[in-house]
Amino acid sequence: MRNQPKYSLFKNAKYAIDGLIEAFQTETSFKIEVYAFFIFTIVIWLLPITILSKIVMQTAMLIPLITELLNSAVERVVDLVTKEIHPLAKHAKDAGAAAVLLSLFMTLGIWCAVLVYEFGN
């Protein structure tokens, strides 16, 4: 049987907000990505491009944030299970870090494609 409280939209939303706050307070990478998100959001909405391109670029910037949160969750679960240096623990953490890196590459690729489409014509 799972140790899970009865579903409540407001409680679940509070858990999510608590998770965002905790990640921002304790995860340097997440904090940097949040700051970059806000800086690039300003840049996006100042660019002379179509609204659809702005939405695509804005949405793409969420991908690294989501991936970083999942990576942090993996790291914490690994740390909860073992404090010892174990090859499987290292592989799990490295895979999470690789996912973050790939998400950044994907976001960069989306941005480049949109900008080439908008300004290459």
C-alpha positions in Angstrom: 0.0 0.0 0.0 1.4 3.4 -0.9 1.9 6.1 1.7 -0.1 8.7 -0.2 -2.5 11.3 1.2 -6.0 11.8 -0.1 -5.9 13.8 -3.3 -6.5 17.6 -3.0 -5.8 20.0 -5.8 -4.8 22.8 -3.4 -2.5 20.5 -1.3 -0.9 19.1 -4.5 -0.4 22.6 -5.9 1.3 23.6 -2.6 3.6 20.5 -2.8 4.6 21.6 -6.3 5.2 25.2 -5.2 7.2 23.9 -2.2 9.3 21.9 -4.6 10.0 24.9 -6.8 11.0 27.0 -3.8 13.2 24.3 -2.3 14.9 23.7 -5.6 15.5 27.4 -6.1 17.0 27.8 -2.6 19.2 24.7 -2.7 20.1 24.0 -6.4 22.6 26.5 -7.9 22.1 25.1 -11.4 18.3 25.6 -11.1 18.7 29.1 -9.8 21.0 30.0 -12.7 18.5 28.5 -15.2 15.6 30.5 -13.6 17.6 33.7 -13.9 18.4 32.9 -17.5 14.8 32.1 -18.1 13.7 35.6 -17.0 16.5 37.4 -18.9 15.8 35.5 -22.1 12.1 36.0 -21.7 12.7 39.7 -21.9 14.9 39.3 -24.9 12.2 37.1 -26.6 9.4 39.6 -26.2 11.6 42.4 -27.5 12.6 40.6 -30.7 10.7 41.6 -33.9 9.4 38.1 -34.6 6.0 36.6 -34.9 4.0 35.7 -31.8 4.1 32.0 -32.7 7.9 32.1 -32.8 8.0 33.9 -29.4 5.7 31.2 -27.9 7.9 28.4 -29.3 11.0 30.0 -27.9 9.4 30.7 -24.5 8.1 27.1 -24.3 11.5 25.7 -25.2 13.1 27.5 -22.3 10.9 25.5 -19.9 12.5 22.2 -21.0 15.8 22.7 -19.1 14.0 23.8 -16.0 11.8 20.7 -16.0 14.8 18.5 -16.7 16.8 20.1 -13.9 14.0 19.5 -11.5 13.9 15.8 -12.5 17.7 15.6 -12.2 17.5 17.0 -8.7 14.9 14.5 -7.8 17.1 11.6 -9.1 20.1 13.0 -7.2 18.2 13.2 -3.9 16.8 9.7 -4.2 20.2 8.3 -4.9 21.6 10.3 -1.9 18.8 8.9 0.3 19.5 5.3 -0.7 23.3 5.5 -0.3 26.0 7.9 0.7 28.7 5.6 -0.5 30.4 6.0 -3.8 28.8 3.3 -5.9 29.1 2.9 -9.7 25.3 2.6 -10.1 24.7 5.8 -8.1 27.3 7.6 -10.2 25.6 6.3 -13.4 22.2 7.5 -12.2 23.5 11.0 -11.4 25.5 11.2 -14.6 22.5 10.2 -16.6 20.5 13.0 -15.0 23.2 15.5 -15.7 23.3 14.3 -19.3 19.6 14.8 -19.6 20.0 18.4 -18.5 22.8 18.9 -21.0 20.8 17.5 -23.8 17.8 19.7 -22.9 20.0 22.7 -23.1 21.3 21.7 -26.5 17.7 21.1 -27.6 16.6 24.5 -26.4 19.6 26.1 -28.2 18.7 24.2 -31.4 15.1 25.4 -31.2 16.2 28.9 -30.7 18.6 28.8 -33.6 16.0 27.2 -35.9 13.4 29.9 -35.0 15.9 32.8 -35.4 17.1 31.4 -38.7 13.5 31.0 -39.9 12.6 34.6 -38.8 15.7 36.4 -39.9 17.0 34.2 -42.7 14.2 35.1 -45.0 
